[in-house]
């Protein structure tokens, strides 16, 4: 029988994921940030239903507990709460210490936690520093802090899945100099930090509209632009060393961030996101940017970061 194609594995009809080679078990540990609502909560639910032990993180303890209770009422008991505010380095340190004490090893990290302060159709950068600190630096600091705990195994491969946005695609950047930096095969973390600092300086000086940054949800787009670039660096750095790093754009999803507007639900997005995170090792890519098809949530478009 011919091997199924990647798109076929991800785009199966709704229902239990029929993997041709189930590599995971109850011993497999996943962390999903921002897991108390929206896509994060749906991702936790999907992976728990598939038999993975999932650590749900939330900034608010009460909201996190309510999410855990809701999952356990559905018969999902291998879900656990650890508090985490990715915008706070001290919170990250505390989380990592607790995670190491209770779990010790990590197989899957889904960096989902993110913020935006714009309504649909608005484009203020009033909270640009908070958006960058949370969406980019928060994900980066957490990932780096958890690196020592990733279970490196050629038979399974640990997975990093960064939830991102097509708003942060390179084709949204109109400034040729910035685009050239980020397109380089020799891109460094220092250069990404430099681009982010440049953006924040333009915000402070009031020049951000004329400097060629993405035009829609600019601060959010730049945070995801940086996250995409960082993911590409990690994919190259750890290729062949038991860790894959990919990005997933869930598209226009009905969540609190979009004020309930969207073309599909959080469950639709999470169904595909969870399958990406659980791909069989022989089908697991690295350095890819996956996007839900605009008109059909069962279709995946992907391209190199």
GUZAPA-323537 format. One record per atom (N, C-alpha, C, O): x, y, z. Coordinates in steps of 0.05 Angstrom, whole numbers, plus 5000, padded with zeros to 4 digits. Layout:
<pts>
XYZ;...
</pts>
This chain:
<pts>
501749765000;500050005000;501850255000;503750265015;501150444984;502750694982;502550855007;500550865021;504750985014;504851165037;502951405033;502951515011;501451475053;499651705050;501351965048;503451985060;500352155033;501652415031;501152585056;499252535071;502952775061;502752945085;499953075087;498753075108;499053195065;496453335065;494153145072;492253215086;494352895063;492352695068;492252625098;490052575109;494552605110;494752545139;493452765156;491952705175;493853015148;492853235164;489953285158;488453365176;489153235134;486453315125;484353095125;482453105110;484752905143;482652695146;480052825155;480153035168;477852695150;475252805160;475352825190;476852685203;473552985201;473453015230;472852745243;471552575232;473952715267;473752465281;476552385291;478352535287;476852145303;479352055313;481552055291;480951975269;483952145299;486152155280;487151865274;488051735293;486851785249;487751515242;490651525231;491051535207;492551515249;495351525241;496251255233;495751055247;497751235210;498750975202;500850865220;501450625220;502051035236;504150945255;503951115280;505151335282;502351025299;501951185324;504451165341;504950955354;506051375341;508551375356;508251465385;509951415401;506051595391;505651705418;504251525436;503051325428;504351585462;502951435483;502251615506;502651865504;501251505528;500651655551;503151785563;502951985578;505451675557;507951785567;508952025551;510752165559;507652075528;508352305512;507252555525;504852565532;508952765529;508153005543;508153245524;510153295510;505953385524;505753635508;505053865526;503653835546;506154095519;505454355532;504054535512;505054565490;501754645520;500354835503;500055095519;498655095539;501255305509;501055565523;498355705515;497355665493;497355865534;494755995529;492655785524;491055815506;492555575541;490855355536;488055365550;486655165548;487355585562;484855585576;482455675559;480155665568;483055765534;480855845516;481755835487;484155795481;479855865470;480355895441;481855655429;481355425436;483655715411;485155505397;486855345416;487155105413;488055475436;489655335456;488055115470;488954885473;485755195480;483955005494;483154775475;483254535483;482454835451;481654635432;484054445425;483654205421;486454555424;488854385419;489254195442;489853965438;489054295467;489354125490;487253895489;488053665493;484753965483;482653765482;483253555460;482953315465;484053645436;484653465414;486853265421;486553025417;489053365432;491353195438;490753005462;491652785462;489153105481;488452935504;486652715494;486852485503;484852775476;483052565464;484652355449;483852125447;486952435438;488652245423;490452085441;491851905432;490452145467;491951985486;494652095495;496351955505;495052355491;497452495499;497052615527;494852705533;499052615543;498952765569;499453055563;501553125552;497653235570;497853515562;497953695586;496353675604;499853885585;500054095605;498854345593;499954455574;496754435605;495354675597;496454905613;496554885638;497355115600;498355355615;496355585612;495055615591;496155745633;494355975634;495556185652;496756115672;495156435645;496056655663;494356665688;495456725710;491756615685;489856645707;489256365718;488256195704;489956325744;489556055756;486655975756;486055745749;484856155762;481956085763;480956005736;479455805733;481756155715;480856075688;482055815679;480855655665;484555765687;485855515681;484455275694;484155075681;483755315719;482355095733;479655035721;478854805719;478255245713;475655205700;475955045674;474354875668;478155105659;478654955634;479254665640;478254485626;480854615660;481554345668;479154185677;478753955669;477454315693;474954195702;473154115679;471853905678;472954305659;471254245636;472254015620;470653845610;474853985618;476053765603;475653495618;475153295606;475953505644;475553265660;472653175660;472152935663;470853355658;467953285656;467453135630;465552985627;469253175610;469053035585;470652775585;470952645564;471552695608;473052445611;476052465604;477352255600;477052705603;479952745597;481452805622;481353035632;482852605633;484152635659;487152675657;488352745677;488352625634;491152665631;491752945622;493352995604;490453145634;490953425629;491653555656;490453495677;493553735655;494653845680;495054145676;495654245654;494654295697;494954595696;497554685709;498154595731;499054855695;501254995706;500955285698;500555345674;501055465717;500755755710;503155865696;505455795702;502656035677;504856155661;503856405647;501856405633;505456615651;505056865636;507556895619;509656965629;507356845593;509756835576;511057115573;513357135564;509557325580;510757595578;512457665602;513757875602;512557485622;514057535647;516257325650;515757095655;518857405646;521057215649;521157065675;521856835675;520357195697;520257055723;518156835723;518656625734;515856895711;513756695708;514756455692;514056225698;516256505671;517356295654;519256125671;519155875669;520956245687;522856095703;521355915723;522155685727;519356035736;517755875755;516355645742;516355425752;515255695718;513855485703;515755255696;515155025701;518055325685;520055125676;520954955700;521254715697;521355085723;522154935747;520054735755;520654515762;517454825755;515254655762;514954425742;514454195750;515254495717;514954295696;517154075699;516553835697;519554165704;521753975707;521253795731;521853555730;520253905752;519753755777;517553545773;517853315782;515453615758;513153435755;513253255731;512053035731;514653345710;514553185685;517353105675;517852885666;519253295677;522053225670;522753225641;524853325633;520953125624;521553115595;519253235579;516953235588;519853325555;517853455538;518153345510;520353315499;515853275498;515853185470;514753385450;515653395428;512753545459;511353735441;510953995456;509954005478;511754215443;511254485453;509654635433;510554675410;507254725440;505554885423;505555175434;504255225455;506955355421;506955635430;504555775418;504655875396;502455775434;499855885424;499256155437;497956325424;500156205461;499456445476;500256695460;502556725451;498356875456;498857125441;496757335448;494557265458;497357585443;495457795448;495357985424;497258005408;493058115421;492658335402;490658525414;488658435426;491058785411;489258975423;487559125403;486259315409;487659025378;486159155357;483459015352;483258775353;481459175346;478959065335;479458995305;481359095293;477658835294;477858785265;477559055250;475759205255;479459105233;479359355217;480859585230;481259785217;481759555255;483359755268;486259695265;487059475259;487959905270;490859855268;492460045286;494060205276;491960025312;493460185331;495960035339;495959795340;498060185346;500460055356;501060155385;503360155394;498960245398;499160345425;500460145444;501860215463;499859885440;500859675458;503059505444;503359265450;504559635426;506559485410;508559335427;509159105421;509559455448;511659325465;510459075478;511858875480;508059095488;506758865501;506358635481;506758405487;505458715457;504958505436;507558365429;507558125427;509658515424;512258395417;513358225440;514358005436;513158335464;514158195488;512757925492;513957735500;510157925487;508557675491;508857485468;509557255471;508257585444;508057405421;510657305410;510857075401;512757465411;515357375401;517257305424;518057075426;517957495441;519957435461;518957235482;520557085492;516357235488;515257035506;515656755496;516556575510;514856715470;515156455458;518156375456;518856145461;519856565450;522656515447;523956435473;525356235475;523456595494;524556535520;523656275532;525256125543;521056205528;520055955538;521255725523;522155525536;521455745497;522655525481;525555475490;526355245493;527055685493;529855655501;530155535528;531955375533;528355615547;528455505574;527755215575;528755065592;526155125556;525254845555;527054665538;526754415539;528854775523;530554615506;531854375520;531954155509;532954415544;534354185557;532453955563;533353735568;529854005563;527953795571;526653655547;525253455550;527153755523;526153615499;527353335497;529753305499;525553145494;526452865491;527452815463;525952805444;530052795460;531252755433;531352465426;532852315439;529852385406;529852105398;529352095368;527452205358;531051945354;530751925325;528251775318;527251795295;527151615337;524851455330;522151605333;520151525322;522251825347;519751985351;520052275342;518352385328;522352405349;522852685344;521052865360;518652855358;522253045376;520753245391;519753455371;520953495350;517553585379;516253775361;515754045373;514854065396;516454255359;515854525366;513954635345;514654645321;511554715353;509554825335;508855105344;507555135365;509655305329;509055585335;506555675321;506455665296;504455755336;502055855324;502556135314;503256315330;502256185289;503056435277;500856545260;498556485264;501556715241;499556845224;500756915197;503056985195;499056895176;499956975150;500457285149;501757385130;499357425168;499957715170;502857765174;503857985168;504357565185;507157595189;508857465167;511157405171;507657425143;509157315121;510957535109;510457765111;513157445097;515157635086;513957805064;514758025060;511957695050;510757845028;509058085038;508158245022;508658095064;507158325076;509058555082;508158775089;511658515080;513658715086;514358875061;515158765041;513959145063;514359315039;517159445040;518059555020;518459435063;521159555066;523259355055;523659145067;524459425033;526359245020;528659165037;529658935036;529659355053;532059295070;531259085091;532758895095;529059125104;528158935125;527658665112;528458455123;526358665089;525758405076;528258265068;528358015071;530258405059;532858285051;534158155075;535257935073;534058285098;535258175123;533957915130;535257715135;531257915130;529757685139;529757455119;529257225127;530257515094;530357305073;532957155072;533256945061;535057275085;537757165083;537956875094;536756815115;539356705080;539856435090;541756435114;541956235129;543056665119;544956685141;543756855164;545156955181;541056875164;539757035185;540456945213;540656705218;540957135230;541657075258;539557175277;537857345270;539557075301;537757175322;538157465328;536257615333;540657545327;541357825332;540058015311;539158235317;540057915286;538758075265;535758095269;534558305263;534557875278;531657885283;531058085305;529258245303;532658075327;532358265349;532758555339;531358735348;534658585320;535058855309;532658955294;531959195296;531358785278;528958855263;526758935282;525359135278;526458775303;524358835323;524859105337;523059265341;527359155344;528059405357;527559645338;526659855347;528159595313;527759805293;524759875292;524060115290;523059665292;520259715291;519259875316;517760065313;520159795339;519359935364;520360225364;518960395375;522660275353;523660545351;521860705332;521360945337;521060585310;519260725291;516560785304;515360995298;515660605321;513160655336;513460895354;511761075355;515660905369;516161125388;516361385374;515561595384;517561385350;518061635335;515661715318;515561925306;513661535316;511261585301;511561545271;509961645255;513761405263;514361375234;513561105224;514061035201;512260935240;511760665233;510060625208;510360435193;508160815203;506460795180;507960815153;507060705133;510060975153;511461035128;513960865124;515460915105;514560675142;517060535140;516960255128;518860105128;514560195116;514459945101;513859695117;514259475108;512759735142;511959505158;509259395148;507959535133;508559145155;505959045147;503659235153;503759375174;501659255136;499659455138;497259375156;495859555166;496859125160;494559025176;495558935204;497358775205;494159025225;494958945252;497958945255;499258745261;499159175250;502059195246;503659085269;505558925264;503059145294;504659045316;504458745318;506458605323;502058635315;501658355316;503058215292;504358005296;502958335269;504258225245;507258215249;508558015241;508458425260;511358425264;512158215285;514258095282;510558185305;511157975325;511157705313;512857535320;509357645294;509257385281;511457365259;512457145254;512057595247;514257595227;516857505241;518357345230;517357615265;519757545281;519657245289;521657105288;517257155298;516956875307;517456685284;518756485287;516456755260;516856585237;519856565230;520856355224;521256795231;524056795225;525656635246;527456485239;524956665271;526256515292;525856215289;527656055293;523456135281;522855855276;524555745254;525555515255;524955895233;526655815211;529555765220;530855575212;530555935238;533255895249;533455635265;535355485262;531355595282;531355345298;531255095281;532554895286;529555105260;529254875242;531954805230;532654565228;533455005221;536054955209;538054855230;539654675224;537954975253;539954915274;539654625284;541554485289;537154535287;536654265299;535854055279;535053835287;535954115253;535253905234;537053665237;539553685237;535853435238;537353185241;538253135270;539752935275;537353295289;538153265317;535753205335;535853265359;533653095324;531453005340;529453215348;527853185367;529453445334;527453655340;526653785314;528253885298;523953795310;522953945286;521554205296;520454215318;521754405279;520554665286;518954765262;520054805241;516354805266;514554895245;512655115254;512355145278;511455255236;509555455242;506755375230;506655245210;504755455244;501955385236;500255635238;499855745260;499155725215;497255945215;494455835214;493655705194;492955875236;490255755236;488155905220;485855825219;489056125207;487156275191;485256445207;485656485231;483156545194;481156725207;479256555224;477156465215;480056515249;478656325267;476956485287;477656695296;474656365293;472756495312;473756465341;473356255353;475156665350;476256675378;475756945390;474657125378;476556965416;476257225429;477857435416;477057675415;480157365404;481957555391;480557685367;480957925361;478857535353;477357635329;474557715337;472857765319;474057725363;471357805373;469157615362;466957695356;469957355359;468057155350;467657145320;466056975311;469057315305;468757305276;470757105264;472857055276;470057005241;471856815228;470456635209;468056615208;472056485193;470956305173;470656025184;469355855171;471855965208;471655695220;472055715250;472855925260;471555505264;471655495293;474555425303;476255345288;474855475329;477355395342;477755095340;480054995337;475654935342;475854645340;476854565312;478454385309;475854705291;476754645264;479854685262;481254525251;480754915272;483554985271;485254785287;487354695279;484254725311;485754545329;485954265318;487854125323;483854175304;483953905292;486353875274;487753675275;486854085258;489154075240;491754125255;493753985250;491754315274;494154365289;495054125305;497454065306;493253985318;493953745333;495153525315;497053395323;494053495291;495053295273;497853365263;499553195258;498353625259;501053715252;503053645274;505253555269;502153685299;503953635322;504453335326;506453255338;502653165315;502852875319;503452715294;503052475293;504552855274;505252715249;507252485254;508952515271;506952265240;508852045242;511752155236;512052315218;513752055250;516452155246;517352155217;518752335209;516551945202;517451935174;516152145156;517052185134;514052265166;512652475151;513052755163;512052955153;514552765185;514853025199;516853205186;519253145185;515953435176;517853625164;519053805185;518353785209;520753985177;521754195194;522154445177;522854425154;521754675190;522154925175;519854995156;520255125136;517454885162;515154935144;513155135156;513055165181;511755265139;509655455146;507055345135;506555355111;505355255153;502755135145;500455335149;500455475168;498655335130;496355515130;493855355124;493855195105;491755405139;489155295133;488155425107;488255665104;487155255088;486155365064;483855565068;482355535087;483755765052;481955995056;478955905056;477356025071;478255715040;475455635037;474855355046;472455275046;476855205055;476354925062;478254855084;480654825079;477354815109;479154765131;480354485129;482054425146;479654325110;480854065107;483254075088;484453865082;483854315077;486054335058;488354485071;487954695084;490754385068;493154515079;494954605057;495554455038;495754855058;497754965040;500254995057;500155085080;502554925046;504954965061;507255055043;507254995019;509155195056;511455285041;513755325061;513255335085;516155335051;518455375068;518255645082;517355845070;519155655107;519155905121;521056105109;521356325118;
</pts>
